[in-house]
Amino acid sequence: MSEQISRRTLLCATAGGAVGTMIAAPAPASASGRTPAVVRELEEKIRQAMPVYGVPGVSLGLRHRGVDYVRGFGVTDVAAPAPVDGDTVFRIASTTKTFVGTGMMRLVERGRIDLDRTIRSYLPDFRTSDPAASARVTVRQVLDHSAGWLGDFFLDTGSDDGALARYVAAMSRLPQLTAPGEVFGYNNAALSLAGRLIEVVTGTTFERALQSLVMDPLRLAHTRFHPEEIRDVSIAVPHGFDEEGNPVSVPAALALPRSIHGAGGLFSSARDQLRWARFHLGDGSPLLSARSLRAMRSRPGPGGTLFVELDGAGVTWMLRPTAEGPKVVQHGGDLGGQHSGFLMVPERDFALTVLTNSEGGPALLDDLFGGDWALSRFTGLHNLPAVPLRLSAAELAPYEGPYLGQQIGYTGETEYVPLRLTAADGVLVVSYADEELLRLAFYRNAVAKRDHVVVLQPDGSAANSRANFVRDRDGSIAWLRVGGRLYRHDGVAPAAVSAARPARPSSLTTLPHPDSGLL
């Protein structure tokens, strides 16, 4: 989902802190009886990173050369330590979206849904603030993040079975940022809408429908919207940081409105996530045909960036290019104190999932997923090259100025994120309220000929992330896309609202309020 333009979204430095006991689950061996050196290297990298980034607990699932590995490190809760293992349950946040897409494809195979029909074909009353866009947006555009309306809409509409219907009705207030099908903009609201579509087509609640369509047939016994439905479950508690940078447990951060379950409500374990990967790699399950599995990771919508360069999204899967050619199929999830990564390379029969229970988790995930570390060691693949350039003041001038992001929180109040970009030392400096947050350095390669940037920390060090600018039809700079979100160029928040309650990009050392989740 999307946090208050979270620590990960704007890539501010995460706080460090010491973590106490590190406990590793018994390690399964390879077919030869020995754990390969590259797997041991991954385990050691995680162990070393945990105290540096202040991550009390990590669960790992890995498929490499036909062998599955499941590991647990650390503890579920610093206040009541229990060892993390492969069955410990974490909230997987936005990786939930891939379950929604899979449930949708089951309905496509049954002839109940057509991806290229409009949403209005199934939900005649659906509308956003733009009647014309509402009328023509398709199911596929909802699932590939090109629907175009404001995506970070987290309105809490209650916990009863009517919550999702009320949420979708409230989408009538959402501004249409771009025309449907034209621009990739990460969209949590669209996936909640997809959940409502599943409800209407199946005639039951979204949660029950998805369990019947996906989790039960695949025997994902540790994957549920409510952890109390899982037997003998050990739950990883979210953690923030105290003023000294030490991890502190914040169990209240597990709360999430039912209205956004489709965007990021599932709990799961590393073992179940690895089963999920095997299914999508084509393990022979009859749940979906091979053709439907391929369809989920083909025909990407508009491309862009989401921490890495994207060809676009297929049916909920992010499709990522590599320098060598094979595609990476990827997702991940972020909520307060619960951050996870998930990627697959079908051509290499490779999958990796890492679940963490701390606001320090994004730094560990960036090490493994944002750069080349895991890809290069396990598959021999690399990100597209991105060598930072120093541009002249004249070249940077069109990109300078104010930019505005926004989200709607649990209570329905619009929160604005005003940023300013200024040229300095050949790069763009991104500031909030006169405080420098990060820097953007342009690069070019065969895919990104212009308008793509690598993200740097204020000290100039790399942040393992990429962003890009989006142009209007007349060629002018219309948007900055960072963390998949669109910030309008020359956008200025209404003065009264902005002064009353501006949203601040999180660089805090305490866990943000649950209503600032990321998904």
N, C-alpha and C positions, 0 to 999 in steps of 0.2 A: 504494500500500500504505500502510503506516502506520509512521511512525517512532516513536521513543521519545517519543511525543507531541512531535513535532518542532517545530523553529523555526516552520514554517508552521502546524502544527496549533494551536499556542498563540500564534502571531503575535507572538513576541518580535522585537525589533529585529534586523535583519541587520547584519553588520559591513560596513564600507566598505573601500575600498582602491584604490590606483591600478592600472590595467591598462595594459600597454604598447601595442603596436601595435593599431590598429583597421583591419581590412581589409574592405571591402565588395565583395561579388561584383557583376559587371556587372548593371545594373538593366534588366529587360525593360520596354519602354515599353507604353503603352496602344495601342489600335487606331489612334489618331490620331498615334502616334509620340511622344507626350509622356507622361511619368509624371504622373498627377494630383497636385495639391497635397496632398490628404489622404494619399496614399501617401508622399509626401516627408516630410510631417509625422510619420508613423509611423516612418519610417526615422530621422529626426533624434531623435525621442524615445528610440528604442532606443540610438542612438549616445551620447547624453548620459547615459543611465541606466547604461550599462555600467561606466564608471569610478567612478561614485558608489556602486554596489552591489557592485562587485568581481566582475563577470561577464566572464571572458575571451572567451567565444564565444557567439554567438547565431545561430540559423538561423530564418528567417521564411518562412511560406507564407501567402498572402492571395488570396482570391477576392473581387473587388469589381466590380460592374456588368458581369459577364460576362467579365472579364479576370483571369487568374492572374498573380501576382507571386511570385517566389522570390528571397530575398536571403540573403547570408551576411555576418556581421560578426565581426571579431576573429579569435581563434586557437583551435585545438583544445586546446593545451597550453602553458602558460607556460614549461614546462621544455624543450620542443622545438617552438617555434611553427610552425604550418602554418595557412594561411588556412581559415576555415570557409566552406563554400558550401552550396548547396541540396541537395547529395548527401552532406554530412557526416552520419555516423550518430551519433545520441544514443540512450540508453535512454529510451523513452517511458513506462516505468513503467505507471501505472494506465490510461493510454489503451489499453493492451493489452486491458482488459476489454471494450471495444467490439468488438474482433476476436473475442473469445470469444462475445459475444452474436450477432454476425453469423454465425459458424460454427454456433451453435445454431439460428438461424433457417433456415439451409440444411437442417439435419436436420429441422426442423419441416415445411418445404415438401416434403421427401421422405417424410413420414409416419413418421419414425423416432422423433420426440420430440413430446410434447404438453406445452405449457407449463403446463397446469393439472392435470397428473397429479402425483402425489407423487414425490419423489426415490426412495423405497423401491420404486416401480414398476420402476425401472431398476437400483437398487443396493440389493437386499433387506437387506444387512447394515449399511447406513448407520445411524449413531446418534451423537448427542451425549450429554451427561450427562443429558438429559431425554428419556426414552424416548417419552413422549406427543408432544412437539414434533417429535422426529425422525420419527415415523410420519406426521405430517400435513403437514410442510412441502412446498411444491410447487416445481417447476422455476422458475416465474415469480417466486416469493418469493426464491429464491436469486439471481436475476438483477436484482431491483429493490431489493436490500439491506434486505429486511424479514424475513429468515429468523430473526433474533432472537438467535442465539448470539454469543459473543465473536468479533469479526471479525479482530482483530490477532493472528494465530497464524502464526508464521514458522518453524516447526520445519524444520530441515534433515534430510531423510530420505535423503540420498545423491544420487548423480548418474546412477544406472543407470535402466533403463526401468521399474523397480518403484517409483521414488521417490514418484510421485503416489498410487499405491494405498496405500503405507504411511502417507503423510500423511493421507489420508482415514480410514484405520483409527484413526489417532491423534486424530482429531477427537472421539472418544468422551469425551475429558476436558473438552471445552469447556463452560463454563457457559452456560445459556440465560438471557439477560438479559431478553428480552421475548417475548411469545407470537408465533408466526409470523404475518406479515401485518399486524401492528398498528402497528409503530413503525419508522421509517427509522433504521437504524444502519449506517454504512459498513462493509462486510464483505468483507475480503480473502479470508478462509477460504472463503466461499461461492463465490467465483470459481474458487478452486483446485478445489473440489468440482465445479463446472460443467466444468472441464477433465477431471476424472476421468470424468464422465458422457459427455463426447465420446469419450474413449478407449474406454469399454466399448461404446458404441453403434457406433463405427466399426471396432473391432477392431485399432486401431493406436495408437501413442503420441499423446499430445495434440499435441505439436509437429508431427509429421508430418501428423496429421489437419488441423490448422488451416492448414498450408501448402497442403495439397491443396484444402481447402474454400474458402479465402479468398485467401491471398497469391498463389498461382500463377495462378488465374483472372483476378485483377485486375492481374497483371503488376507487383506491388509488389516489384521486384527488390532493393530496399534495406531490406526489412522482414523480419527473421529473428530467431530466438531466439539464434543464435550468429553474431556478426559475421564470423567466419572463413568463413562460407558466402557472403559477399557479395564480389563481385569488386572489386578496386582500391578498397577501402573506406578512408575516412578517419574515424577514430573520435574523437569529442569526449571528452576525458578529464575525469573529475570533479575539481572543485577545492573545497578548504576554505580556511581562512585561517590565517596564522601569527599570532604574538602582536601584531604591529604592524598586523594587518588586511589584509595583502597576500595575494592568491590564491596558493595552492600546490597543485600537482597531486597527486592521490591516486588513482592508477590502480586500486589494490586495491578501491576502492569500487564498481567495476563488477561485482564478484562478487555472485551471487544464487543461493540454493538452487533447484534444479530444481523442488522441490515447490511453489514459489509462482510459477512461470512464468505460470500462468493469471491471477494477480492483477496481474502487472506485469513480465513478462520480456522483452518485445519490444524490439529495437532498430529504429529507423526514421530516415528523413530528412525534412526539411521538404517536399521534392518529393513523396515518397511519401505523406506525411500530407495534402498538398493533393489528391492523387489520391483518397485515402480520403474526404476531404470531398466531392469531386465525386460519387463513387459514392453516398454517403448523401444528397446533395441531389437525386439522381435523374438521373444523366447518361445513362440509357438502357441501362446494362449489364444483361444478362439474368441476372446472378448471383442476384439476388433480385427478386421481383416488387415493383411499386410498393406493393402492399398490405402486403407484409412489411416494407418499409422504413418505411411509416407505422406499422405495428404496433410497431416498435422504439421509436418516440418518442410512443406514446400509451398509454392506460390506466396512468397512473403509479400506483405504489404509494403508501404513506403519505408525506406531505410533511414538510418540516422545513427545515434549513439545512445547507449545505456551503459555507461562506464567503459564499454568497449565499442568498437565499430560494429554496426548491425547491418546485415542485408535487409532486415525487417523482421517482422513477426509472422509466423504461420498461424495455425490455430492454437493460440496461446503460447507456443514455444518461441523464444528468441533465437534467431538464426544468425550465427556469427561467422564471418569469414576467417580464413587463416592464410598465411603467406604461401603455404604449400598446396592449398586447394581444398582439402576435406573440410566439411562444415562442422561447426560446433553447435550443438543444440543445448540451450542453456536457459535457466531461470534462477531464482533465488528469492529470498524473502527477508523483510526487515520490519520489526516492530520494536517498541521500547524493550531493550534487554533481551531480545530474541532475534538473532541474525543467522541466516543460513545461505549456503550456496549449493547449486546443483548443476552439473553439466554432463553431457554425453557426446561422444564422437562415434556415431554409428559405424563409420568405415573402419574404425579401430576396435570395435566392441569394447569401448572404454566408458566408464562412468565414475563420477566422483560426487559425493554429497558430504557436506560438513555442516553440523548444527552447533551453535554456540548459545550461551545463556548470559551474555554481557554486552554492554554498550561498547566494550572493547572489541567485540566480535568482528565488526566491519574491517578493522585493520588486518586481522588474521585472514579474513576472506579475500581482501584485496591482494594480499601476498600470494594466495593460492590461485585465485580465479581471475583477478584483474590483469595480472601480468602473464608471463609465459611459464612460470615455475612448474605448475602441474602439467600443462599441455606439453611442454618441451621434454620433461623427464619421462612421462608415461606414453606419449604418442609421437614425439618427434616433430610436433607442430608448433607454430609461433603466431602471435598476433601480426597483423599487417605492420610494416615498419612505420615509425613515427619519430623522426628526428626533429627536435624543436628548432625553429627558425627565429631569427631576430629581424623584425620588419621595421621599416621607417615610420616616422610619425604620420606621414601622409598616407601610407598603406593602412595604418591602424585607425585613422580618423573615422572612416564610415562605421566602425564598430563601437565607437565611444558613445557614452550617454547613459541615461537612466533605463533600467529594465525592471519590469514588474511581474512577480509571480503571485499566485493566490491559491488559497484552499478554503474549504468550508468545514469547520470542525464539528464535533459531536453535538453541540448545542445549536448549530445552524448559523453561527456567526462567521462572516467572511473575514479571513485574516490575509493581510497583504505582506508581501516580501519585496521591499524596494531595494534594488541593487544599483550600483553605479560602476561603469567600466571606464577606466582612463588608461591612456597609453603611458608607459614608462619603461625605459631600458629595452625597447624592442618587443615588449609583451604587453598584454592587457592586465591591469590590476582590477580585481573584483572587490568592491567595498560595500559594507553595510553600515550605515550611520557613521561614516568616516573611519570605520575599522576595516583594515585589510583582511579579507577572508582567504583569498587564494589568487593565483595568477594563471593566465591562459597564454600558452605559446603556440603559435600556428605551426602546422606541419603539412607536408604534401606527400602523397604517394599515388600509385596508379588509380586507386579508388577515390581517395579524398584529394581532389585537385585544389580545392580551396575551402575556406570556411571551417575546417576541422582544427581542433586545438587539443594539446595535451594539457592536463591540469597539473599545476605546480603548487606546492606549499608556499607561503609567503617568503620563506628563506630560499626559494628557488629549487628545492629538492622535488623529485618526481612524486606524484601522488598515485601512480598506477591507474590512471583514469583518463578518459577522453570525453570531449564534449564537442558541440558544433553549433554553428549559426544557420538559421533558415531564412531564405530570401523570399520576398514577395514576388508576384508575377512581373513587376516592373524592375526587378533586380536589386531593390533596396533591402537592407538588413531588417527583417521583421521580428525575429525571435532569437534568443539564446536558448539552446537546449542543453541542459545539464541535469544529470541523473534522470534523463528521459522526460523531464518536465520542461514546459515552454514558458519563458519569461519574455514578455512583450517589450520590444525596443521602443523607447520613448514613452513607456507606460508610467503613469503616475497615479498612485492610490488617491481616492477621495480624501481630502485633507482632514475632515472631521473624523472619519473612520480610522485613517492611518494614525492620526495623533492619539486617538483613544486606545487603540489596541494594535500596534504593529506586531507582526510575527517576526521572530528573530531566528536566523539560521542557527542551529544548535551547535555551540562549541562548549556547552556547559560540562561541568564535572559531575553533575548529578543526573539521574535518569529523567528524561523529559516526562511530562504528564502523559498518561496513556493516550490522550487524544492527539498526541503528536507522533503517531506511529508511522512506519514507512511503507510497508507492504511492497 
